[in-house]
Amino acid sequence: MPIYFRNAPVAVPFMYDSVGNHWTQARTERQNGYPYYHYLQTEEGAGRIEIRGSLYTLSEGEGILIAPSLPHSYTKISDSWITMFATFTGTLASGIPSLVQNRPVILIDRERGRQIQEIIFSAVSMHEQPLPDIQALSLSCYSLLLKLGDPASAGKLLENPLYLQYIAPVVKEIETHYYSELTADSLSRMVYVSPQYLSRLFRRFLGCSVYEYLTMYRINRAKELLVSDPDRKIQDIAQAVGFTHSSHFISMFRKATGITPLDFRKMY
C-alpha cells in the first residue's frame, strides 16, 4: 500500500503534498481537519465520513474532497476498506477554492471516480521512479483538481430552480460585495426566505451554511491580498475583505487555515 509525501520545497503551481493507493484505511478522526485540500476515494469496500454532523457513505469508486481545516472523521462500514487519496499544495494553492467552486465538500460519483483513479495510479507510478518528473506530477495534480471541479457539476446546479432562485443570487452578492457588512440575515432577506431555510439550501447544494460560505470567501480573498501585497497591514486587509475587527479576522483565519495571517504570508 504505497504512500508518497512531497520531499522538496514547492516550486510549481500545483503539487501533491501526499498521494497513495491500495491503502487499508483505518479509523481516522481529525478534530481540526487537515491543513490541505484532501481527496479520499474507495477502491474496495465502503466507508462512512462525518463532517460537522453530516454523514456521507463512500462505496466502491466513489470519492470525496474535503476543504482544509474542516473537522471530519471516517471509518469503515465493511469488513475492509481500501482507499486511494491525494492532498494538494503548490505556489498557486490559494486558487484551488476557485477551481472547486468554493465548495468545502464535493462528492464524486463512480464515473468521475474512474477517471480520477487513473490519475492517482499514474501519479503513484511517477513517484516510484528514482527521479520523479516534477513538471509531469504538477500537471497530473492540476488535471485531478480540474476533475474535482468538473464544470458539468456546476452545470447541473444551474438547471435546478431552487439553486437559481435562492443560491445563485446570494453567491453573486457575496462574490461582488464580500467587503460590505453582509450577514446571513441580510442575505436571506434579499431572496425573501428565512436564514434557516437559506442555510439548509446552501448545505444541500454547496455543503456549507451561508455564514460558512461568506467567511471562507472572505478568507480566500484575504489570502490573495496577503501574498500579492506583502507590505499591507493585517488590519487593512481585514477591513478590505469585510471584517470589522482585525482580532476577529485573525481568529477566523486561524480557525479556517490552522495558522495566523502573518504566518500564512511568511509561507510565501
HUZIFEN-V518714 format. One line per field, one symbol per residue. ss: DSSP state (a for helix, b for strand, c for the rest). psi: psi as a letter, one per 20 degrees, with the letter a starting at -180 (. if undefined). burial: I if it has 9 or more other ideal C-beta (glycine too) atoms within 8 Angstrom, else O. A space follows every 50 residues. Layout:
ss->???
psi->???
burial->???
This chain:
ss->ccbbbcccccccccbbbbbbbbbbcccbbbccccccbbbbbbbbbbbbbb bccbbbbbccccbbbbcccccbbbbbbbbbbbbbbbbbbcccaaaaaaac ccccbbbbcaaaaaaaaaaaaaaaaaaccccccaaaaaaaaaaaaaaacc aaaaaaacccaaaaaaaaaaaaaaaaaccccccaaaaaaaccccaaaaaa aaaaaacccaaaaaaaaaaaaaaaaaaacccccaaaaaaacccccaaaaa aaaaaaacccaaaaaaac
psi->nqppqpkqqpjqgqqphqqrrkpoprpppnhjaqirppppqpgqbqrppp olipppporpiqrpppqqjoprqqqqjrhqoprrrqqparikhiighhhk kkphpppprhghhgghgggggghghhhiqhnqogghhghgghgghhhhkp hhhhhhgiiphgghhggghggggghhkhirmqrhghhhhhjlrqhggghg gghghijrrgggggghggghhhgghhghmiipqghhgghhjjphphhggg ghgghhiirrhghgghh.
burial->OIOIOIOOOIOIOIIIIIIIIOIOIOOOOIOOIIOIIIIIIIIOIIIIII IOOIOIIIOIIIIIIIIIIIIIIIOIOOOOIIIIIIIIIIOOIIOIIOII IIIIIIOIOOOIIIIIIOIIIIIIOIIOOOOOOIOIIIOIIIIIIIIIII OOIIOOIIOIOIIIIIIIIIIOIIOOOIOOOIOIOIIIOIIOOOIOIIIO IIIOIIIIIIOIIIIIIIIIIIIIIIIOOOOOOIOOIIIIIIIOOIOIII OIIIOIIOOOIOOIIOOO
